[in-house]
Amino acid sequence: MCPRAESPFGLISFSVQPPGENYGHPRICFFHVLFKGAALPFYILSALFVNSFVIIFVVTVLLAALDFWVVKNVSGRILVGLRWWNEIDEDGESVWKFECLDQESMARINKKDSWLFWWTLYLTAVLWIFFAIFSLVRLEADYLLVVGVCLTLSIANIVGFTKCRKDAKKQLQAFATQTLATRFQSTIQSAFSVV
């Protein structure tokens, strides 16, 4: 569920920004892109300069894990106002938890920040899929393992933030419906109390 009080998290859509608008959080955007981009170039260039598969595996997965953590815990909260996590309940079932900003705070989120967040989130996964196909074609199972771990981390963030965004939209629609119903009811009551 999406709490409405003091939670510093929220919902943003994929909208295109006017050309002159600046990023609302340029440092967060920079680190978001830096951590997203760190694992990919290292993976590509390490095959040329590093002879040890273990080093390539460890460093690439470490960079992808740092990206996962930064996206999930920092840039997701600040750039799009969404937060998600997964818990295991007493019955051993997986339960998704979501938080988002209230309606007022959602309106203040920078659309350019949001656009950057969503596009880099999906683009990174597409690039890892490309590398997975490339590893399959070359029959390199060890490199497919590296790509598989990185792709899993990327997809986990995509699934988490997409579910969170859908939950937030549902909560926003319920809030709007409730507000309209309350206004309609008070208007009707006011009209009958005058008569």
QUIQUI-V304366 format. One record per residue. N is the residue number from 1. BURIAL is I if it has 24 or more other ideal C-beta (glycine too) atoms within 12 Angstrom, else O. D_LAST is the distance of its C-alpha to the last C-alpha in Angstrom with 1 decimal. Layout:
# QUIQUI-V304366
n/burial/d_last
N/BURIAL/D_LAST
N/BURIAL/D_LAST
This chain:
# QUIQUI-V304366
n/burial/d_last
1/O/41.8
2/I/40.9
3/O/39.9
4/I/37.2
5/O/38.4
6/O/41.5
7/I/43.5
8/O/45.6
9/I/45.5
10/I/43.6
11/I/43.4
12/I/44.8
13/O/45.4
14/O/48.4
15/O/47.7
16/O/50.3
17/O/50.5
18/O/51.0
19/O/54.7
20/O/54.5
21/O/52.4
22/O/54.5
23/I/54.4
24/I/52.1
25/I/54.7
26/O/58.1
27/O/60.2
28/I/58.2
29/I/58.4
30/O/62.2
31/I/62.8
32/I/60.6
33/I/62.8
34/O/66.0
35/I/65.6
36/I/64.6
37/O/67.6
38/I/70.1
39/I/70.8
40/I/71.2
41/O/73.9
42/I/75.7
43/I/75.8
44/O/77.1
45/O/79.6
46/I/80.8
47/I/82.5
48/O/84.6
49/O/85.6
50/O/85.3
51/O/87.7
52/O/86.0
53/O/83.3
54/O/82.4
55/O/81.6
56/I/79.6
57/I/77.6
58/O/76.9
59/I/76.0
60/I/73.8
61/I/71.9
62/O/71.6
63/I/70.1
64/I/67.7
65/I/66.7
66/I/66.1
67/I/64.0
68/I/62.0
69/O/61.3
70/I/60.5
71/I/58.0
72/I/56.4
73/I/56.2
74/I/56.2
75/I/55.4
76/I/52.8
77/I/50.9
78/I/51.2
79/I/51.4
80/I/48.6
81/I/47.0
82/I/47.7
83/I/49.6
84/I/50.8
85/O/53.2
86/O/54.5
87/O/55.0
88/O/56.7
89/O/54.8
90/O/56.4
91/O/57.0
92/O/58.9
93/O/56.2
94/O/55.5
95/O/51.9
96/I/50.7
97/O/48.6
98/I/46.6
99/I/45.1
100/I/43.4
101/I/41.7
102/I/38.0
103/I/36.1
104/O/36.6
105/I/40.3
106/I/40.8
107/O/39.8
108/O/42.6
109/I/45.4
110/I/48.0
111/I/48.1
112/I/51.8
113/I/52.5
114/I/50.5
115/I/52.4
116/I/55.7
117/I/54.9
118/I/53.9
119/I/56.8
120/I/59.4
121/I/58.2
122/I/58.6
123/O/61.7
124/I/63.6
125/I/63.2
126/O/64.3
127/I/67.4
128/I/68.2
129/O/67.9
130/O/70.3
131/I/72.8
132/I/72.4
133/O/73.4
134/O/76.2
135/I/77.5
136/O/77.4
137/O/79.3
138/O/81.9
139/O/82.1
140/O/81.5
141/O/79.9
142/O/80.2
143/I/78.2
144/I/75.7
145/O/75.1
146/I/74.4
147/I/72.0
148/I/70.4
149/I/69.5
150/I/68.1
151/I/66.2
152/O/64.7
153/I/63.5
154/I/61.9
155/I/60.2
156/I/58.9
157/I/57.1
158/I/55.8
159/O/54.5
160/I/53.0
161/I/51.2
162/I/50.1
163/I/48.5
164/I/47.0
165/I/45.5
166/O/44.1
167/I/42.6
168/I/41.0
169/I/39.5
170/O/38.1
171/I/36.6
172/I/35.2
173/O/33.5
174/O/32.0
175/I/30.7
176/O/29.2
177/O/27.6
178/O/26.2
179/O/24.9
180/O/23.1
181/O/21.6
182/O/20.4
183/O/18.8
184/O/17.2
185/O/15.9
186/O/14.6
187/O/12.9
188/O/11.2
189/O/10.2
190/O/9.0
191/O/6.9
192/O/5.3
193/O/5.5
194/O/3.8
195/O/0.0
